[in-house]
Amino acid sequence: MDSYDPLRDYLLTRDTTEFVLTFDQIEEILGFALPRASQRASWWEKERNPENARPQRDAIRDGGYAATRLPDDNGVRFRRLTAKKFIPKH
């Protein structure tokens, strides 16, 4: 189990297209303090180079979202990667 699996699992339960979590909320979900590097936007954004893969990015992507640190440094915006498809009941 990866230490960022709780964040992935939390994201999998979400059904909104976009939402914001504070750093405190993320730490509560994870059960540990985020590293200092999490204050940098690049720590959250998807990797441009597969060699730069990070477990937190994998957890966010596997949870179905992309993440962007807010410009005011108060949290992280999560946006769904793909919209859930509506399947009509027959």
N, C-alpha and C positions, 0 to 999 in steps of 0.2 A: 504494500500500500504506500502510495506517495503522500507526502505531507500536505499536498494541495488537493487531495481527493475530496475533502469536505466542501471545498469551494465548488468543485465540479458538481458534486451531488446537489448542492444548494441550487446552482444554476439550472440543473436538469429539472428541478421542481417548479421553476418560474415559467409563467405563461405570457409574460408581457414582452413587448417588442424592445422596450428600452426602459432602464431604470438606473438609479444611482445608489451606491453604497458608500458610506463613509469608511475611512480607514479603520476606525474603531469597530464598525459592524463587520468588516472583513476579518479582522483579528478575532472577533467573537466567533464567527463561523469556523475559522481555522483552528482556534484553540491555542494560538501562539502569536507573538508579536511579529509584525512584518519587518523585514530587514530595512536598513537605511536606504538601500537601493530602490525600494518601492516608491520613494518620493520622486524618482525620475520617470518621465513619461515613457521612455524607451523600455523600462522594466515591464510595463503592461502591454504595450502594443505588440501585435503579431510580428514574428520574426521575418525579416526579409531574406535571411540566409539560413538554410536548415542547420548549418553548423552552430548557429546561435540559439538553438532551441533551449527553452527553459521550462522547468516543470510547471510554474505558475501559468505560463502561456498555454501549455498543453492542456492543463485543467480547464482553463477558460474556454478554449476552443472545443474541447471534448464536452463541455457543458452546453455548447451551442451558441456561444457569444463571442464577441470581440470586445476588448476593453480599452478605454482611453482615460488617462488621468485627467481630472478636471483642472482647468487653468488656475483656479483659485486655491489649489492644493488641498481641498476639503474632501476629496473622495475620488471615486472611479465611476465612470459611466459605462454601463454594459449595454450592448446592442446585439440583438439576435442576429445570427449569421444568415439564417433562412427562416422565412415565415412558416409557421405550422400550416399544413394543408387542411382545409375543411373537407371532411368526408361526410357526405349526407347520409342520414339513416334511411334505410329502405323499409 
